[in-house]
Amino acid sequence: MNKLQFIGLLLAVLGSAFCFAATPTRTLPIVYVNTQNGQGIYDTETQIPAKVYIDSVNTKYPSLGSASAPIEAMIKGRGNWTWNGFDKKPYKIKFTEKTKVLGMPNNRHWCLQAGADDWLGFMRNPLGHKLSKAMGLRWTPRMRPVELVLNGEYKGFYFLTEHVRIASHRVHIKEQAEGETHPDSITGGWLVEIDNYQSDNNIAFEEGNGQWVMISLREPKELSSAQRSYLEQQIYAINDVLYGSSSAELERILDINEAAKYYLVQEIMEDCESYHGSCFLYKDRDSLGVADKWKFGPVWDFGNAYNRHEETWIYVNPTWPQYWIGQLAEWPVFQNAVQEQWWLFYHNQKDSVRADILELASQIEKAAIRDADVWRGTQNYCDNSNFADVRDRLLRRYDWRINWLYSQWGEGIQPKVEGIEDVQRNDVQGTKILRNGQLLILRGGKTYNFQGQQTH
């Protein structure tokens, strides 16, 4: 070995030692997880007993537990490609009791998203979630940027995120029991997913264009024959009306406004995998003989957003099959709803969403760069150490997509609401106000915008 080879080897060894010894930046809350007897987490099925505590590091959120008094939990791997395709792994944490975490409402179920596949500064998922909130989708999973220490080893930058499930502060619909048989109870409490992974409980059917679609059960998971029959009939009915001719039937079974909001998020994100997997739908229980409509949402995975970079719709020659959306996009009632939501977003939200992402970037920059020290060179990992560059690249992609959609839709269609009056905020319930292009609706002394979000 010559002198240059020796120096190279020495630098490599020192570099490895530095990566192994990387420590939290302490610019974000730190999640500490210690599994029972330090055992490893090797799959997405086996739940490992663990103790968890979170140091809020003087952020605005309270800490959770402490090193001397941690919180009891179980932990396992999560995901499909994100688990199998990367050395940096995502996890699911289940606390023994409902727990309020970093200012997010009580629940037992939480996710640690690794973002190892995000080449745009770990910010594609946050951008998609911020768009969801801007559109006014009924629930958007909350997320907090954190650093993770697992069994004493620093694992880098993560997002601690609410898990998609039925709960009062999440998908807020009536739950139904597994194995339920009562005809009234099985009409709602459904949470399903358009999926691309086969499982025994999937409902597989042929879409009107000949593509085979799979629907995975999320809640409930174990079905009686009555539940299975009802759900299959509902899924087949959605498919049939999409390829039918009755706008009234389509609007009877599908919430068109929620579908438009969900679609607009995916289109702005140029997510051509959006209706292929991780695409949720839910339905509440029918009430007093009135059938609740199926709703798209919540948003979840934007791991393939901005990968294609083509000036076309996400359902045109997509990288993966896009189920249902191509047909839904042909309906005039849906087109009109999309353009109304686009008008509201373009006039009221596009700039604030961009500003929110810039603010997030400033919060996570140091941790994102440190993450590269830990994972650089590992399986399929996206190195975000040149953070300013990837941040600006994300913003350029966002601006590019907004500009292209503007070239197609212009400013969209201003929502028309009958009975608009110019009145004060303290007027009677039900009064509608239009000020500076923003519609407000009074309900019980509180004001809401057109998208159903409470305003201040």
C-alpha positions in Angstrom: 0.0 0.0 0.0 1.5 3.4 -1.0 1.2 6.6 1.0 -1.8 7.9 -1.0 -3.7 4.7 -0.6 -3.0 4.7 3.1 -4.3 8.2 3.5 -7.4 7.4 1.6 -8.1 4.4 3.8 -7.5 6.4 6.9 -9.9 9.1 5.8 -12.5 6.5 5.0 -12.2 4.9 8.4 -12.4 8.3 10.1 -15.4 9.3 8.0 -17.2 6.1 9.0 -16.4 6.7 12.6 -17.7 10.3 12.3 -21.0 9.1 10.8 -21.4 6.4 13.5 -20.8 9.0 16.1 -23.2 11.6 14.7 -25.5 13.2 17.4 -28.7 15.2 17.3 -28.4 18.8 16.2 -30.9 19.7 19.0 -32.7 22.1 16.7 -35.8 19.9 16.7 -37.5 17.7 19.3 -35.7 14.4 19.9 -37.6 11.1 20.1 -35.8 8.5 22.2 -36.9 4.9 21.7 -35.4 2.0 23.7 -36.6 -1.4 22.8 -36.8 -4.2 25.4 -33.3 -5.7 25.9 -32.2 -3.5 22.9 -33.7 -6.0 20.4 -33.7 -5.0 16.8 -36.8 -4.1 14.6 -36.6 -6.4 11.6 -40.1 -6.4 10.0 -43.4 -4.7 9.8 -45.4 -7.3 11.7 -43.6 -8.0 14.9 -44.4 -5.5 17.7 -41.5 -4.9 20.0 -42.0 -3.6 23.6 -40.3 -0.3 24.0 -40.0 2.8 26.2 -40.3 6.2 24.6 -39.7 9.8 25.7 -39.5 13.0 23.8 -37.2 16.0 24.6 -39.0 19.0 23.1 -35.6 20.9 23.1 -37.2 24.2 24.2 -39.6 24.2 21.2 -43.2 25.4 21.9 -44.3 21.9 22.6 -44.1 20.1 26.0 -41.8 17.2 26.4 -43.2 13.7 26.8 -41.9 11.6 29.7 -38.2 11.6 30.5 -35.2 9.4 30.6 -36.1 8.3 34.1 -39.8 8.1 33.4 -40.4 7.0 29.8 -43.8 6.1 28.3 -44.7 2.4 27.6 -45.2 1.6 23.9 -44.8 -1.0 21.2 -42.8 -0.4 18.0 -42.5 -2.1 14.6 -41.5 -1.3 11.1 -44.0 0.2 8.7 -44.4 0.7 4.9 -43.8 -1.5 1.9 -41.2 0.0 -0.5 -40.1 2.5 2.2 -39.3 -0.4 4.5 -37.8 -2.8 2.0 -36.0 -0.4 -0.3 -33.9 1.7 2.1 -31.5 1.2 5.0 -33.1 4.2 6.8 -36.3 2.7 8.1 -39.8 4.1 9.0 -41.5 2.9 12.1 -44.9 2.8 13.8 -45.3 3.5 17.5 -48.3 2.4 19.5 -48.5 3.8 23.1 -50.1 1.7 25.8 -52.5 4.6 26.5 -53.8 7.5 24.4 -51.1 10.2 24.5 -50.9 13.8 23.4 -47.6 14.2 21.5 -45.9 17.5 20.6 -49.2 19.4 20.7 -51.1 16.9 18.6 -54.4 15.4 20.0 -54.5 12.2 22.1 -54.1 8.9 20.3 -52.2 5.7 20.7 -51.0 5.4 17.1 -48.1 7.3 15.6 -45.7 7.0 12.6 -42.1 7.9 12.2 -41.6 8.7 8.6 -38.1 8.4 7.4 -38.3 10.2 4.1 -35.2 8.4 2.7 -36.6 8.6 -0.8 -37.2 12.4 -0.7 -34.7 14.1 -2.9 -36.4 17.5 -2.3 -35.3 18.2 1.3 -37.8 15.9 3.1 -40.4 18.4 2.1 -42.7 16.7 -0.4 -44.9 15.2 2.2 -45.2 18.4 4.3 -46.0 20.4 1.1 -48.8 17.9 0.2 -50.2 18.1 3.7 -50.0 21.9 3.7 -51.9 21.9 0.4 -54.5 19.6 1.9 -55.1 22.0 4.8 -55.3 24.9 2.4 -57.9 23.1 0.3 -60.0 22.5 3.4 -60.0 18.7 3.3 -61.9 17.5 6.4 -58.8 16.1 8.1 -55.1 16.3 7.3 -52.6 14.2 9.3 -50.5 16.5 11.5 -46.8 16.1 11.5 -43.8 17.4 13.5 -40.2 17.3 12.4 -38.0 15.5 14.9 -34.7 13.7 15.3 -34.7 10.0 16.3 -32.4 8.2 18.8 -33.1 4.4 18.7 -31.4 2.2 21.4 -28.9 5.0 21.9 -28.0 5.3 18.2 -28.7 8.6 16.4 -30.9 7.7 13.3 -31.2 11.2 11.9 -34.2 13.3 10.7 -37.8 12.1 10.8 -41.4 13.3 10.8 -43.5 12.2 13.7 -47.0 11.9 12.1 -50.5 11.0 13.0 -51.5 7.6 11.7 -54.5 7.4 9.4 -57.3 5.8 11.4 -60.9 6.5 12.6 -60.8 8.6 15.7 -62.4 11.8 17.0 -59.4 14.0 16.0 -58.6 12.0 12.8 -61.0 10.5 10.4 -64.0 11.6 12.4 -66.8 9.1 11.5 -68.7 6.6 13.6 -66.7 3.4 14.2 -68.3 0.0 13.4 -67.3 -3.2 15.2 -65.5 -5.9 13.4 -68.0 -8.7 12.5 -71.0 -6.3 12.8 -74.2 -7.6 11.2 -76.9 -5.0 11.9 -78.0 -3.4 8.7 -78.0 0.2 10.0 -74.5 -0.1 11.6 -72.7 -1.5 8.5 -73.7 1.6 6.4 -70.8 3.6 7.7 -67.5 3.6 9.6 -65.6 2.6 6.5 -62.0 3.5 5.9 -60.5 1.9 2.8 -57.5 2.4 0.5 -56.9 2.1 -3.3 -53.9 -0.1 -3.0 -51.3 -1.9 -5.1 -50.3 -4.7 -2.8 -52.3 -7.9 -2.7 -53.7 -9.2 0.6 -56.3 -11.8 1.5 -58.9 -9.2 2.4 -58.6 -7.0 -0.7 -61.6 -6.3 -2.9 -60.4 -6.7 -6.4 -62.5 -5.6 -9.4 -62.2 -4.6 -13.0 -62.5 -0.9 -13.6 -64.6 0.2 -16.6 -61.5 0.7 -18.7 -60.3 -2.9 -18.1 -57.7 -2.1 -15.4 -57.8 -4.3 -12.2 -58.2 -2.3 -9.0 -57.6 -3.4 -5.4 -59.3 -1.9 -2.4 -57.6 -2.7 1.0 -59.6 -2.6 4.2 -58.3 -0.2 6.9 -61.2 -0.1 9.4 -62.8 -2.5 10.2 -60.4 -5.2 9.1 -62.3 -8.4 10.0 -65.7 -8.5 8.3 -68.9 -10.4 8.7 -70.5 -11.7 5.5 -73.0 -8.8 5.7 -70.2 -6.2 6.0 -68.3 -7.7 3.1 -71.4 -7.8 0.9 -72.3 -4.2 1.7 -68.8 -2.9 1.1 -68.4 -4.8 -2.2 -71.8 -3.4 -3.4 -70.7 0.2 -2.5 -67.3 -0.1 -4.3 -69.0 -1.7 -7.4 -71.6 1.1 -7.3 -68.9 3.8 -7.4 -67.3 2.1 -10.3 -70.6 1.7 -12.2 -71.7 5.3 -11.8 -68.3 6.7 -12.8 -68.8 4.8 -16.1 -72.5 5.6 -16.3 -74.4 8.6 -17.5 -76.3 10.0 -14.5 -74.7 13.0 -12.8 -77.3 12.7 -10.1 -76.3 9.1 -9.3 -72.6 10.2 -9.2 -73.3 13.0 -6.8 -75.5 10.7 -4.7 -72.7 8.3 -3.9 -69.6 10.5 -4.1 -68.8 13.8 -2.3 -67.7 15.8 -5.4 -66.3 18.8 -3.5 -64.1 16.6 -1.3 -63.0 14.6 -4.4 -62.1 17.9 -6.2 -60.1 19.2 -3.2 -58.2 15.8 -3.0 -57.5 15.8 -6.7 -56.3 19.4 -6.8 -53.7 18.6 -4.1 -52.4 15.6 -6.2 -52.4 17.7 -9.4 -50.4 20.5 -7.8 -47.9 17.9 -6.5 -47.8 16.3 -9.9 -48.2 13.0 -8.1 -48.7 10.4 -10.8 -48.9 7.6 -8.3 -51.6 9.3 -6.3 -54.6 7.1 -7.3 -52.5 4.0 -7.5 -51.7 3.5 -3.8 -52.1 5.2 -0.4 -55.3 6.7 -1.8 -57.9 6.6 1.0 -61.7 6.9 0.9 -64.1 6.9 3.9 -67.8 6.8 4.5 -69.8 7.7 7.6 -72.9 5.9 8.8 -76.2 6.7 7.0 -78.5 8.8 9.2 -82.3 8.9 9.3 -82.5 7.3 5.9 -80.1 9.7 4.3 -77.0 8.0 2.8 -73.7 9.5 3.6 -71.4 10.0 0.6 -68.0 8.4 0.0 -65.2 11.0 0.4 -61.6 11.0 -0.9 -59.0 11.5 1.8 -57.0 12.0 3.8 -53.8 12.6 1.9 -50.8 10.5 2.8 -47.8 9.6 0.7 -46.2 12.0 -1.8 -43.1 9.8 -2.3 -43.4 10.1 -6.1 -44.4 13.8 -6.4 -42.5 15.9 -8.9 -40.7 12.9 -10.3 -42.2 13.1 -13.8 -42.0 16.8 -14.6 -44.4 16.8 -17.6 -46.9 19.5 -18.6 -49.9 17.2 -18.6 -52.5 15.9 -16.2 -51.4 13.2 -13.7 -53.8 10.7 -15.2 -52.4 11.1 -18.8 -49.8 8.4 -19.5 -48.9 8.0 -15.8 -45.9 6.1 -14.5 -48.3 3.9 -12.6 -52.0 3.1 -13.4 -54.2 5.9 -12.0 -57.5 4.3 -11.0 -60.9 6.1 -11.3 -59.5 9.6 -11.6 -59.2 9.6 -15.4 -62.9 8.8 -15.7 -63.9 11.1 -12.9 -62.1 14.0 -14.6 -64.5 13.7 -17.6 -67.6 14.6 -15.6 -68.6 18.3 -16.0 -69.8 18.4 -12.4 -66.4 17.4 -11.2 -64.6 19.8 -13.6 -66.7 22.7 -12.2 -66.0 21.7 -8.6 -62.2 21.5 -9.4 -62.2 25.0 -11.0 -64.1 26.5 -8.0 -61.6 25.0 -5.6 -58.8 26.2 -7.8 -60.2 29.7 -7.7 -60.3 29.7 -3.9 -56.8 28.3 -3.7 -55.2 30.6 -6.3 -56.7 33.7 -4.7 -56.3 32.9 -1.1 -53.7 30.1 -0.4 -51.0 29.6 -3.0 -48.6 32.2 -1.6 -49.2 31.3 2.1 -48.5 27.6 1.3 -45.2 28.6 -0.3 -44.3 30.8 2.7 -45.1 27.9 5.1 -42.7 25.6 3.2 -40.0 28.3 3.4 -40.5 28.5 7.2 -40.4 24.7 7.6 -37.2 24.6 5.5 -35.5 27.0 8.0 -36.5 24.8 10.9 -35.2 21.5 9.5 -32.1 22.6 7.6 -29.5 21.6 10.1 -31.1 18.3 10.9 -31.5 17.5 7.2 -27.8 18.1 6.6 -26.9 16.0 9.7 -29.1 13.2 8.4 -26.9 12.9 5.4 -23.9 12.4 7.7 -25.6 9.3 9.0 -27.1 7.8 5.8 -25.0 9.0 2.9 -24.1 6.1 0.6 -26.7 3.7 1.9 -29.3 1.9 -0.1 -31.3 4.3 -2.3 -30.9 7.1 0.1 -31.4 10.7 -1.2 -28.7 13.0 0.1 -30.1 16.4 1.0 -26.9 17.9 2.4 -26.9 20.6 -0.2 -30.1 21.8 1.4 -30.4 25.3 0.0 -30.3 23.8 -3.5 -32.9 21.2 -2.9 -35.2 23.7 -1.1 -35.0 26.0 -4.1 -35.6 23.1 -6.4 -38.8 22.2 -4.5 -40.1 25.8 -4.7 -39.3 26.0 -8.4 -41.3 22.7 -9.0 -44.2 24.1 -7.0 -44.2 27.4 -8.9 -43.8 25.6 -12.2 -46.8 23.4 -11.5 -49.0 26.4 -10.3 -48.1 28.3 -13.5 -48.9 25.3 -15.7 -52.3 24.8 -14.1 -53.0 28.5 -14.5 -52.2 28.1 -18.2 -55.0 25.5 -18.3 -57.6 26.9 -15.9 -56.8 30.6 -15.6 -58.1 31.8 -12.3 -60.8 29.1 -12.3 -64.4 29.7 -11.5 -65.5 31.9 -8.6 -67.9 30.0 -6.4 -71.5 31.2 -6.7 -73.5 31.3 -3.5 -77.0 32.7 -3.5 -78.1 35.2 -0.8 -74.7 36.9 -0.3 -75.1 40.0 1.9 -72.7 42.6 3.1 -73.1 42.3 6.9 -71.0 42.3 10.1 -69.3 39.3 11.7 -71.7 39.3 14.7 -74.8 39.0 12.7 -77.2 36.0 12.9 -76.4 32.4 12.2 -76.4 31.5 8.5 -75.6 34.9 7.2 -73.0 34.8 4.3 -70.4 37.4 3.8 -68.1 38.1 0.8 -65.1 40.3 1.5 -62.0 40.5 -0.6 -62.9 37.4 -2.5 -63.2 35.4 0.7 -66.6 33.9 1.5 -67.5 33.6 5.2 -70.4 31.7 6.7 -71.7 32.3 10.2 -72.6 29.2 12.3 -73.4 29.5 15.9 -71.6 32.8 16.3 -68.4 31.5 14.6 -67.2 32.2 11.1 -66.1 29.7 8.5 -64.7 30.0 5.0 -66.2 28.4 1.9 -64.0 25.3 2.5 -65.5 24.7 6.0 -62.4 25.9 7.9 -63.1 28.1 11.0 -61.7 31.6 10.5 -60.5 34.1 13.2 
